[in-house]
Amino acid sequence: MSSESSLNKVLRQFEIAQANLSKLERIWRELHEMIPSGIVFGSDEQYEGKLRAYIEIVSSLPEISGYKPTTMPLDLDEIAQSRLDANEIGDFEAQMYVERTIDTPRTELREYRFRLQNLRKTLVRNAVSETIDKIESALNRLTLTYKTEELNDDAPLWQALPHDLNWEKLKDLVDELNALLERVRKASMSS
């Protein structure tokens, strides 16, 4: 398997993780909007359906440097009970703790997005750097073969250049670099 195809495979995995993360963030916003502001016991079928979808998508996310969101949104009765307990204690810090606990999934999603973007940037930066190094190496090989002072319009070397394997390799590397940069551009526009 070539480095280009393995890079494409990894980038596709990043795109899948990015798409799932975007779904999770959307579902989280919808769940959060459905949470009553006070102490309200009871169930909500829509909330429960979105909660199941959230749990299913989170389980499919790959770990990024050993990290993956683990805290699931609380169900509505858990939220109501936690708020009731904090109110009974009457301590402002306990009430703030409950609200932070409710918001923990959003915090973990932000951390995951940060790690995913950083890892993707590192991977792409390394791939671009490696490709540029290969381009420089191909140019150096061509320079050794086709010294400009020895070339003129009638020179057989000049006519051989388009058929040289190093020239073909150089063109392929430039195409690879352009494709990689185009993928980066598209990814940055969708972020």
C-alpha positions in Angstrom: 0.0 0.0 0.0 1.5 3.4 -1.0 1.9 6.2 1.5 -0.7 8.2 -0.5 -3.4 5.6 -0.3 -2.7 5.0 3.4 -2.9 8.7 4.0 -6.2 8.9 2.1 -7.5 6.0 4.2 -6.5 7.8 7.4 -8.0 11.1 6.1 -11.3 9.3 5.3 -11.3 8.0 8.9 -10.8 11.6 10.1 -13.7 12.8 7.9 -16.0 10.0 9.3 -15.0 11.0 12.9 -15.6 14.6 12.0 -19.0 13.9 10.6 -20.0 11.8 13.6 -18.7 14.5 15.9 -20.8 17.1 14.1 -23.8 14.9 14.5 -23.1 14.5 18.2 -22.8 18.3 18.7 -26.1 18.8 16.9 -27.8 16.1 19.0 -26.3 17.5 22.2 -27.7 21.0 21.3 -31.1 19.5 20.7 -30.9 17.5 24.0 -29.8 20.5 25.9 -32.7 22.6 24.5 -35.1 19.9 25.7 -33.9 20.0 29.3 -36.3 21.8 31.5 -34.9 24.7 33.4 -36.3 23.7 36.8 -37.0 20.5 38.7 -39.2 18.5 36.4 -39.6 14.8 36.7 -41.0 12.7 33.8 -40.0 11.3 30.5 -39.9 12.6 27.0 -39.8 10.2 24.1 -38.0 12.6 21.8 -35.3 13.2 24.4 -34.9 9.5 25.0 -34.6 8.8 21.3 -31.9 11.5 20.9 -30.2 10.2 24.0 -30.0 6.7 22.4 -28.7 8.1 19.2 -26.0 10.1 21.1 -24.9 7.0 23.0 -24.7 5.0 19.7 -22.6 7.6 17.9 -20.3 8.1 20.8 -19.6 4.4 20.9 -18.4 4.5 17.3 -15.9 7.3 17.8 -12.3 6.3 17.7 -10.0 7.3 20.5 -7.7 10.2 19.8 -4.4 9.9 21.7 -6.2 7.7 24.2 -9.1 10.1 24.6 -12.8 9.7 23.8 -15.9 11.3 25.3 -17.2 9.0 28.0 -19.9 11.0 29.8 -23.3 10.4 28.5 -26.1 13.0 28.8 -28.2 12.4 31.9 -31.8 11.4 31.5 -34.4 13.9 32.5 -35.3 12.2 35.9 -31.6 12.1 36.8 -31.3 15.8 36.1 -34.5 16.6 38.1 -33.2 14.4 41.1 -29.8 16.1 41.0 -31.3 19.5 41.0 -33.7 18.6 43.8 -30.9 17.2 45.9 -28.8 20.4 45.4 -31.7 22.6 46.2 -32.4 20.6 49.4 -28.8 21.1 50.5 -29.3 24.8 49.7 -25.6 25.3 48.7 -24.9 27.4 45.6 -21.8 25.4 44.8 -23.8 22.1 44.8 -26.3 23.7 42.4 -23.4 24.8 40.1 -21.9 21.4 40.3 -25.1 19.9 39.1 -25.3 22.3 36.1 -21.6 21.6 35.2 -22.3 17.9 35.4 -25.3 18.3 33.0 -22.9 20.2 30.7 -20.1 17.7 30.9 -20.9 15.9 27.5 -20.5 19.3 25.7 -17.2 19.9 27.4 -16.0 16.5 26.3 -17.1 17.0 22.7 -15.2 20.3 22.6 -12.1 18.5 23.9 -12.5 15.7 21.4 -12.9 18.2 18.5 -9.7 20.0 19.7 -7.7 16.8 19.7 -9.1 15.6 16.4 -8.3 18.8 14.7 -4.8 18.9 16.1 -4.0 15.3 15.2 -5.4 15.9 11.7 -3.2 19.1 11.3 -0.1 17.2 12.4 -0.8 14.3 10.1 -1.4 16.6 7.1 1.6 18.8 8.0 3.9 15.7 8.1 2.4 14.3 4.8 3.0 17.7 3.1 6.5 17.9 4.4 7.3 14.4 3.3 5.9 15.0 -0.2 7.9 18.3 -0.5 11.0 16.4 0.5 10.3 13.8 -2.2 9.7 16.6 -4.7 13.1 18.2 -3.8 14.8 14.8 -4.2 13.2 14.2 -7.6 14.2 17.7 -8.7 17.8 17.1 -7.5 18.0 13.8 -9.5 16.6 15.6 -12.6 19.1 18.5 -12.1 22.0 16.0 -12.0 20.8 14.4 -15.2 19.8 17.5 -17.1 22.3 20.3 -16.4 20.8 23.5 -17.8 24.1 24.7 -19.3 24.3 21.5 -21.3 20.8 21.8 -22.7 19.8 23.5 -25.9 16.8 23.1 -28.2 18.6 20.5 -30.2 20.0 18.5 -27.4 18.9 14.8 -27.1 18.8 15.1 -23.3 16.1 17.9 -23.5 14.0 15.7 -25.8 14.3 12.8 -23.4 13.1 14.7 -20.3 9.3 14.1 -20.8 10.0 10.4 -20.9 12.3 10.2 -17.9 11.0 8.2 -15.0 12.2 10.8 -12.6 10.2 13.4 -14.5 7.1 11.2 -14.3 7.7 10.7 -10.5 8.0 14.4 -10.1 4.7 15.0 -11.8 3.0 12.4 -9.7 4.4 13.9 -6.5 3.2 17.4 -7.5 -0.2 15.9 -8.2 -0.2 14.2 -4.8 0.8 17.4 -3.1 -2.0 19.4 -5.0 -4.6 16.7 -4.0 -3.5 16.8 -0.4 -3.6 20.6 -0.3 -7.1 20.6 -2.0 -8.3 18.2 0.6 -7.0 20.4 3.4 -8.7 23.4 1.8 -12.0 21.6 1.6 -11.7 20.4 5.2 -10.9 23.9 6.5 -13.9 25.3 4.7 -16.2 22.7 6.3 -14.8 23.3 9.9 
